[in-house]
């Protein structure tokens, strides 16, 4: 008989009891969840297929595609990040008076899940803002404390833009004040331009190339919702998400979860904010 090689599937018949099934779910998620959105369908297939073992009784049969052979692979014993069976990657952040600004990254293509959130000097954190085109500000915890930290971030970014230096894109710093109840909260920051515009997209069309627009602090709704807002801003403005290149859309999470709580570095294909900034 002839078979189309593109359709050949390796049928792995695994007869197991309920207890081993739970381990199999973890193995499937560990090996398949490190990739991004384009692997989501395969991840869902594995989770649903293997998950059926948990409810089918003493034994079941699992059919797994040749490209998804399950190989036991445990996370490093002392990894800085942890991954749940649902594919959410979390990490704890230790904040000190010296280490209070951090930068996040995504898992590398080779599956390396070493520390994805690393300390970053405050001066380097503001450089990310000076090179972005749009910066979303999200916050957790007390609103008043977050607003004060947001003002500090804006002032430091204005100063960094004015002083320029290596790796800094020259230009002005704007705050989109549409909908703010009290604009005077930010009016006393020297050099900050308060911007009123029908929309972010419209505002960007009238700004010089090197200028950056901050959006007022908004209560964080978690990694997924925050990520969707950043993504939507990029789509409607014709920009890219991320801080690896200048002129993109990034976000900063103010006073987010810290040790002993953990933060979702990767959840649902979305990563946490590029910059994590903890105030006093």
Secondary structure, DSSP 8 states (H G I E B T S, - for coil): ----GGG----------HHHHHHHHHHHHHHHSSS-GGGHHHHHHHHHHHHGGGTS-S-------GGG--------TT-SEEE-TTS-EEEE----SS--EEEE----TT---S-SEEE--HHHHHHHHHH-SEEEEEE-S-HHHHHHHHHHHHHHHHHHHHH--TT-----EEEE-TT-S-THHHHTSTTEEEE--S-HHHHHHTS-TT-EEEEEEEE---HHHHHHHHHHHHHHHT--BSSSSTT-EEEEEES---TTSEEEEEETTEE--SEEE---
